[in-house]
């Protein structure tokens, strides 16, 4: 998704005047631009200048009268990408230590979008071990750092500390925004096995660990999507920022997936759903008898086929196929009969593929052809699948 909303955070250094050009260039590129200034920044260039350049009110105070009561949350949610320029030593330190004592620092704490930090200051301040430590920590915390350039500084010294030119900052914004290509999209994923109860202590299931579905969920969240994960019983940790909906049987999974189907733009069925369940679930533990025992199975609903039948325009549906023979023929039949846009076929007998591994080897199938992918980590494969779904969505 193309980014639109750029939030510019300005802290108090001489380089504030250079940010006028950045805001102006962003507006010329038809981006929606909002500016937050610290009180010190507003002493270098007045908010009115940035209001004129951004065509939006400039926020300085946390509690401006008659405006939004929670501007730091509203602004953080609004932003597709955030740039802190210039970033002073003080504001970098606040960001790194999670301080929130004014509008800019509170907003930075609430951001979930890609964020860029552009330190600009006197060389000695920049090289002070505290600032060096803080910038390194900011990078570890997920900030994209645009380091300052060498040159003449306002303090009449020459050295490192100048805010880079507007073009460099614009490139950094483009690059950072590209990391969240799924922002604004809803991704629904199923993962893991189902358990079909025979009695209160026994069930029929399979070897799925959930790793593949969880890895796709992680990749989707990292790419900026809102993610709901319908998970069969697995021994994996929940993923931060992903809403997990635990289920047991195929019919539980069907209900959870269908309840969330209309919400979703992308739907990926990576779960290994049991095709059959015992016709009867005994209320008490089944006792051992002489001789053999017969269990009658009935068919479970085919969740993916049901979704394929009611898929709406704009929704992209991806199924998986786990095969042990005739991979391409069997998987293509599933792609077509279940009305999928994409089908990921893996073969249990291929080394590094299938159940419980951290890697997978798959053939990616669309109606117009196949692509054989190399051995990938399950998360890398998740990224590839999501990028392919974005392409399919563009063509719809
Ligand atoms: O969980 P891991 O240990 O990481 O293993 C990953 C995996 C092998 C489970 C995964 O890569 C995979 O292949 N998942 C699909 C397994 C499977 O059930 O394939 P299938 O060919 O039986 O089903 C085809 C498709 O229909 C699948 O998308 C499945 O979710 C769906 N289905 C199947 C049966 C059913 N009753 N309802 C369904 O929706």
Boltz pocket constraint, residues with backbone or C-beta under 6 A from the ligand:
constraints:
  - pocket:
      binder: B
      contacts: [[A, 191], [A, 192], [A, 207], [A, 208], [A, 209], [A, 210], [A, 211], [A, 212], [A, 213], [A, 250], [A, 269], [A, 270], [A, 271], [A, 272], [A, 273], [A, 274], [A, 275], [A, 300], [A, 301], [A, 302], [A, 303], [A, 304], [A, 305], [A, 318], [A, 319], [A, 320], [A, 321], [A, 322], [A, 323], [A, 334], [A, 344], [A, 346], [A, 354], [A, 355], [A, 356], [A, 357]]
      max_distance: 6.0
